Amino acid sequence: MKQRKSVENRKEKVFIASAAVISIFAAALLAGRCVMDAIELMEFLGLVVTPVYVAFCITAAVFLSVLFHELGHLVFGLLTGYELLIFRLWNWMLVRVKGKMQYQKYYLAGTAGQCTMSPPKGIWEGMPTALYNMGGVLGNLALFLLTLLGVVLIPAAWIRMFLGTIALASLWLAVENGIPVRLGDSDNDGCHQRTLNQFPKEATRAFRIQLKVMQCMSYGVRLKDLPDEWFERQEGMPLSSDLFGLIELLACNREMERGELKKAEDRLDALEKAEGLSPLLRYLTLVDLASCRMLLGESIEDLDDRLGKGGRKFLKNRDKVLSVQRMSYMIAMFYEDNQAKGAKIWLEFEMVARWQPFDPQVLMDRELIETAWEQYRKMKGIQKG
């Protein structure tokens, strides 16, 4: 078994190295071609107009690359029995609420697009995952090949540069999401697929549950009302994979929603210490752990060291995330004794809550803020009303 795993690891390393070398070579050729076209364009458009055109090409390339990535997930998801739940480009979002599609505005820091789908009905084991999961990469590769063909065949420099810039952006997005390497705070599509290949039964179950949770929330069902068996720990499964780590974090949130704060605290503390947990899940876990501790009247002094520089940067960039606002409110009230600051944070929370696609995503955080206020009010002897 160990020998087989070692062979698989070697194959994966060879694949990653080969993909990286080929991508760098292709990107270098494309970048060189784009630079030559830009120089040629300067002779006709001048030094003022050419930079404007270059900026337009880059903007269009980024937009089209993200669009094709999300469309790839959508198309291959539909082909394998999934149903669209959320389709988002930056802050423009189509979302299915109680079975009906509607338009909303929503922004999630750190992401340009999102395509979340409900899983195929009635299938648990053997559910198709590869095409939906890797559909975004396939969409980017399709756009890359189409635009690359145009670069090769079309003589006009301004068209070549436009297509070459799109090809570069598409190639980058395909590599960034397709190669199973954690480049940011969370796992990419390639990492998910590697986990699905390594643990086909358990990972497919976790993948399906994540999508089912979102589907249930779209109908107003809260975490605490979902089946217990969805959130049972799967022994031996690596929490270093976001597929398993997120299920564990959802289980902790479920305990918080049920008012079982001590159980949630213990489980969150263990999750945060899990080996290889992604930075995103680790920071979100510490946010929830801090909230539990403050509501239990316990210290959070050690959590700042556990957050580190990366965690503090995360909190600054994600200050509009509801759980971060909830924690900030509690710090303002319990640690800073600043009612004015707490009231401002609560108001900001309610403004952000208006743009959340599903009510259950808001209710738990609002209830915890209300619980914190009640504790603070009683501690300070403030009358109701």
N, C-alpha and C positions, 0 to 999 in steps of 0.2 A: 504494500500500500504506500509506504514511504518512498519507495523507488519510483512508483508510478507518479506520485505527486511531484517528485523532483524532476522527472522528465517533462511533466506538464509545465512546471515553473520555467524550465529552460526554454521550452517552445514559446512560452508567453514572452520571455525576455527577448528572444530572437525576433518575434513578431513586432514587439514594440520598437526595438532598435531598427529593424528594416523599414517599418512605417515612418519612423522619425527621419531616417536618412533620405528616403524617397521624397517625403514631404518637404524637407529642407531644400533638396535639389530642385524640385518643381517650383517651390516658392521663390528661390533665388533666380531661376530663369524668368519667371513671370515678373518679378520685381524689376529685373534688368530691362525687360521689354517695356514695362510701364514707364521707367525713367527715360528710356530712349524716345518713347512716344511723347512724353512731356516736353522734352527738349525740342523735338520737331514741332510741337504745337506752339511753342514760344515764338517761333519765327513767324507764325501766322496770327496768333491771338495776342501776343505781347506779354509783358511781365505782369500786367494787372489782371487780365482776364484769365490767363492760364491757371493761376492759383485758385481762382473762384471755381473753375471747371474741375480742377483736381478735388477740391472740397466737396463739390456736388457728386463726383464719382465715388468718393469714400463714403459719403452719407447714403447714397443709393445702394452701395455694396453691402453695407452693414444691415440696412433695412431688408434687402432681398435675401440675404443669407439667413437672418433670423426667421423671416417669413417662410422660406423653403424648409428650414429645420422643423418648425412647428407643423407646417403642412405635411411633412414627411411622417411625423408621428400620427397626425390625423388620418391621412390616407391609409397607411398600413394598419392603423388601429381599426378603422372601419372595415377594411378587407378581412380582418381576422375576428370580427364579431363584437368589437368594442363600441360603445356609444359615447358621443361627445358630452363632456360635462363642463369643461372650462377651456376656452381658447383665448389667449391673451397675447397682445403685442404691446410692450411697454405698459401704458395705463389704459389702453383700450381693451375691453374684455367682453366676450360673449359667454354667458354662463347659464346653465340649465338649473332653474330653481323650481322645485316641485313639478318636474317634468316639462316645464316650458322654458324655451330659450328667451333670454332678455339681455339687453346691453347695459353694462355698468362701467364705471371708471374705477380702476384699482391699480395700485403700484406696489410691487414687492421689491425691496432694495436688493441689489445683487443679481437680478434676473431681468433679461430683456423680453423673454417670451415664456409661454407656458401652454401645454396641451395636456390636460388631465381628462381621462376617459373612464367611464364605468366599465367594469370587466364583463366579458361574455356571460350571458345568463346560464345558470345551472352547471357551470364547469368549475371545479376546484382543482382536482389533480389533472395534470396534462393540459392545463390552460395555455394557449399559445401566448408567448411573451416576446420572443426575439424580434419579430417584425415591428410590433408597436414600440418596443423599447429602443430599438436601433433605427427606427424609421426616420428620425431626425438626421442621423448621420447619412443614411441613404439619400435623403432629400438634398443634403448639401453636396454629396458626391455627384448627384445628377446635375445640379446647377453648375458645379465645377466643370464637368465634362462638356456640357453644352456651351458654356462661355469660353472654355479652352479651345473648342472647335472654332468658335468665331474669331478668337485671337489668331489662330493659324490661317484661316481662310480669308479674312476681311483685310483689305489693304489700307483702308482709311485709318489714320493714326488716332483720331479722336474717338472712333468707335472701338478700335483695338484697346485703347487705354481704358475706356469705360468697361468693356468686357473683362479685360485683364484684372482690373481692380475687384470686380465681382468674383472672379475666379480665385483670387488670393484670399478674399474674406471667406468664401465658401470652403476653401481648402483648410483654412485655419480653424473654422468652426467644426468641420468634420473631424479633424485631428484632435482638437481640444475635447470633443465629446466622445470620440470613438476609441481612442487609445485608453486602455484601462489603467490610468494613472490619476491619482487625486491631485489636480493642479490648483484647486482653490480650497474653499472651506468645506466642500461636500463632495460626495461621489458623483462622477459623471455617468453617462449612459453606458460607456464601456465597462466601468467598474460594476454597475448593476448587472450587466450581462455576464460578466465573469462569475459573479456570485450565483446567478441563475444557472450557470453551467456547472458550477462546483457542487451546489446543493439544490438540484432541480425540484425536488418535492417540497422541501422546507422554504426555499427562497420564493418559489412560485406562490406558495400559500401566503407568505408575508407580503409579496407584491400585490396579490389579490385583495388582502385585507386592507392595505393602505388605500386602494382605490374604492373598496366598499365603504370604508369610513367616510370618504369624501362624498360618495353617492348618498349615503344615509343622512349626512349633514345637509345635503341639498334639499332633503325633505323635512328638515327641522329636527331630526333625531340626534340626541346628545350622546356624547361618549359614554356617560354613566348608564345609558339605557341599551347599549349594544351588548351582544352575547359575551359572557365571561370567557368562553373558550377562544375567542379571537385574540385575547391578550395574555394567554398563558405563556410562560417562558418556555422557549424551545432550547433545552439543554444542549450544550456543545456547539450551538450556532454562534458565529463570531459577531459580536456587537460592533466590531470595526467596520462592518458593512452597514451602510445606511438603511438597507432593506430590513435588517433585524434591529438596528439601533433605534430607528424611528418607531417601530412597533412597541419597543420597551418604553420610549418616552411617552407615547400615547397612553400606555398602561399607567404610567405615573400621573399623567394629567387626569386620567379617569378616576384615580384615587383622590386627587385633589378636588375634582368636581363632586365626588361623593362625600366630601368633608373628612376623609380619612387622611389627615395631614401628616400624622406620624408615620403611617405606612408609606405614604408618598415620599416623605423625607428620606427614610431609610433606602427606598428603592432608587431615588434620585442620586443619593450619595454613592451608592454602588455603581450606578450607570456612569456617573462622571469619572469614576476611577477605572472604568473598563479600558483595557489595552487597545489602542488604535482607534478609539472613538473619533469620528470626524470633528474638526473644530466647530462646525455649525451646530451639531447636536450637543457637543460639550458645552458651548456657551449657553444654548437654550436650556440645557439641563441645570446649569448653575443659576440661571435666572429663576427657574421654578424652585430650585432648592432654597435660594435666598428668600423667596416669597413664603415658602412653608415655614422656614425658621423664624421669620419675623412674626408670623401669625401664631406660632407656638411660643413666642416670647424668648427665643434663643438668639445667640449672637451670630452675626454674619461676618465678623472681622476676618476670619481666615479665607473667605471666599474671594477677596480682592487679590490675594496672592495666587489663588488657584485660577483666577481669570487671566492674569498676566497682561502684558502689553497688547497682545492680539485680541484678547477678550474685551479690554477697555475700548479698543478701536471698533470692535464689532458693535458694542452697545451704543457708541456714538453714531455709527452709520445706520443702525437699526432702531433709532429712537422712536420710530412710528410703528414698530411692532407692538401689538397689544400686550403681550406678556412682559416686554421690556417696560412699557408705560406703567403696567400694574406694579412691577417691582419698584420703579422710580417713585411712584406714589407712596408706597409703604416706607421707603427710605426717607422721603420728605416728612412724613408724619411721625414715624417711630424714632428715627435717628436725628433728624434735624429739627423736629418739633415746629415745622413751618407750615401752618395751615394754608396760607396764601399760595405757597408753591404747590402744595398738594391739590388745592382747588383748581389751579391752572392746569396741572397735569391731568386731573380728572376730566376737565373740559376738553383738553386735547384728545384724550382717550375717546370721548363720546363723538368727537368730530371724525376721528379715524374709523371708529366703529360703524359709522354710517355707510362706509364704502366697502365693508367686508361682504363677500358674496353670500355667506351663509350665517344665519343667526346663531347656531350653536358655537361658532368660533368666537363669538362675543360674550355669550352669557356667562361662561365660567369666569372669565377675567373680570367682568363687571361684578359678579357676586363676590369674588375675592376682595375687590376694592371696597365693596359695601361692608364686608366683614371687617376689613381693616379699619374703616371709618367707625364702625360700632365699637370696636375695641378701643380705639383712640378716644372716642367720645366718652366712654365709661371711665377710662383712665384719667381723663381731665375733668370729669364731672360736668360735661356739657349737656344741657337739656336738649331733648328732641324738639324738632320744629324750627 
